[in-house]
Amino acid sequence: PVASCSLRQAAVLRSRAGLLSASMSAGAMTPPPQRVALVTGASRGIGKGIAVALGRAGFIVYAVGRSSRESSEETGLDLTIEATAEKITSVGGTGHALRCDISKDEAINEAIAQVSDAEGRLDLLCCSAYTVPSGPLKAPFWEQGVEMWDAVNSVGLRSVYLTCCAAAQLMISTAAKKDQASPPLMVLVSSFGGKAYTFNVAYGVGKAAVDRLAADMSQELGALGVATCALYPGVVKTENNLALEAAGKWKEASGGLDLSQGETPDFSGKGVAALASLTSEEIFRRSGSVQVVAELAREFGFTEEDGRQPPSIRSTSFLLPNYAFPEMEKQGMQIPQWVKDNVPDVLLPWSIFSAGPAPKREGD
């Protein structure tokens, strides 16, 4: 943790030095303009966590989503873009609620145009909107058919591509200003389903495509000063997942994962804020790659509010307790408690992690 904190402090210092240099070269000791972010799916879950964290980092943040106080039914939770915008402002940023159904092509273009007219720049785009399918996630693809494909890949893939298309020119022009130490960044929220079989065929294909989108866009945007990455949260305590747990449906939906040890949406936000603090040289070394939230936490030293650092899903400290140990115990083996309490945090290479699905467990 000491080394990780030092790395993060060094990155922040380099970033500040770059900003000072840019300001001095412009001939005026004035602070750089406030950076602008747009986050889709910002009314709840991971998108909200990222939007609020960027506000805490001083961004002007446009919280984009369909759920608005003008249209939402009363649920007991204020899961609206207005609530997110208010939270952004309360933590030090400038929050704006931007109602938009990003499943509609023209709505995406209009949202980007509004930001361009109001701010004249876009420093960070985060695509986090996703539609949770209404039917069972786990079933053969020939039974799920096109309904599952459209449910997970309409907003989760097609709209991500269209949002990046709509934002690209504005982000390229922002990069050309060269008034920030950190370049404009596109963050596409994906999942470990892009690397290994998870839930179903349509889900995995969609997530792999999002990863490839981040990688291939970097080839075309890099020379124009815009960076990209795919972001892998772990098991996240979103409002939807917590509701499933409260209803007794989480075990079946997740395959028995322990949600109590999962990440909060704020944890993903801290990961994106850490990436946004990097200098141009540092972020372009990562451009086009997959960035795992839990692994960013170890690199930059951030934690959950309770001090925890949940493990990466490709770490032995996640895989052994959640898959290997239950399978061994099912076969009659006794796992000593001291072994369970001292599992090393070792990351499996992507080549091994991606070789196939996790072992099946009882009830899968």
Summary of the structure (lengths in Angstrom):
residues: 364
radius of gyration: 20.6
end to end distance: 36.5
largest distance: 73.1
contacts: 1230
relative contact order: 0.12
helix: 52%
strand: 11%
